[in-house]
Amino acid sequence: MSYLIDEEHLPDFFPTQNHDAAFWEALGRTVATFGFLEDTLRRAIFFFTGTVPVPDDKIATETDDWIAKLEKALSDPLGPLTDVFIKSVKAHPSKPVADVDQLEQRLRDGAKLRNALCHGSWGLPNGSGASRLKYMERRSKKSLIDPIDVAFLTQVQTGTCELIIDVVNSVTILGYAFPGTNGPGEIFWSEEN
């Protein structure tokens, strides 16, 4: 004997129907904020790798390397973007971030949470609307076992927003407009360049 799922009688929004819309909204906003952080890191990498002085005899080679680095950054997720961003900040002659190691740790912690929230599987909510996330980190073999609720997701979204601000400030503190914005400061790159 064999069985098939009766697709016509599945509940609306299957398999997410058991959670409140507020839970999914909070998760969606949190994940979207991580996406914005990734885009912000790409722009900061563009700035930091593009404002390092290069000797005249190495401009052609360095430009090719720079373009390759930027192309790779377009598809890198948060973890590898953090690697390139931190390396670029540390190599920059201006040393714009006072506690770069603390920022790096916060970005790495954020990347772990992002991976879990984006790739995990959500269990049924408990009576308070919190849900256990089934996700195992590849390297550490740790999982998030505490029930996650809207308050936790909102806290993660707020913390990620703070990371975005810190990354933007790492550029603007040097007197430059953040790439791709019309904010105050000197423009590093424009279409006319």
C-alpha positions, -999 to +999 in steps of 0.1 A: +000+000+000+012+035-007+001+070+003+003+105-012-003+139+004-038+153-003-025+186-017-060+200-022-068+198+015-035+213+029-041+244+051-034+278+036+002+288+040+013+252+046+038+244+062+039+278+081+003+279+091+008+272+128+028+304+136+013+339+139+018+363+111+037+386+135+063+358+139+068+355+102+069+393+098+096+396+125+116+368+109+112+384+074+123+418+087+153+403+104+164+383+074+159+414+052+181+434+076+208+408+072+206+413+035+209+450+039+240+444+061+256+423+033+250+451+008+264+476+032+295+455+037+299+452-001+299+490-004+323+494+024+347+469+008+344+489-024+355+520-005+383+505+016+399+485-011+396+514-036+412+541-014+445+523-006+474+541-022+490+521-050+524+528-066+522+539-102+540+508-115+514+485-099+482+503-108+472+479-137+478+448-116+461+462-085+431+474-105+426+439-120+429+424-085+405+450-071+379+443-098+381+405-091+377+411-054+346+433-060+331+408-084+335+380-058+320+402-031+288+406-052+279+370-045+296+363-011+273+358+019+279+375+053+308+353+066+331+358+036+321+395+033+331+399+070+365+384+062+372+408+033+358+438+051+379+433+083+410+426+062+404+457+042+398+479+073+429+466+089+450+472+058+437+507+053+462+534+062+436+555+081+427+528+106+391+541+109+377+516+134+390+519+170+380+484+181+380+465+148+383+431+167+351+438+186+333+448+154+347+416+137+333+394+165+299+411+164+298+405+126+308+369+130+282+363+157+256+379+134+267+357+105+260+326+127+226+338+136+218+348+101+227+313+088+205+297+115+175+320+109+178+317+071+185+279+068+169+264+099+136+246+102+110+259+126+092+237+150+056+242+161+051+272+183+046+268+221+018+284+240+037+317+240+042+316+202+079+308+205+094+281+183+124+259+185+148+263+155+163+231+141+197+241+128+231+226+133+263+247+128+287+228+105+319+235+124+308+237+160+280+212+158+260+235+181+223+241+176+199+268+187+176+251+211+160+279+230+126+288+217+127+319+196+099+344+197+090+378+182+109+396+209+141+377+201+138+383+164+132+420+170+163+421+192+184+404+165+170+428+138+179+458+160+214+445+166+219+439+129+208+475+122+234+486+147+260+467+127+249+484+096+254+518+113+289+508+125+299+497+090+286+530+074+303+550+101+336+533+094+336+551+060+319+584+069+342+590+099+369+595+073+349+624+058+335+604+028+300+599+017+290+563+020+292+547-015+259+548-033+243+574-011+239+611-013+250+616+023+274+643+034+311+640+027+335+637-001+324+614-029+349+586-034+335+574-068+310+588-093+299+579-128+321+607-141+353+592-127 
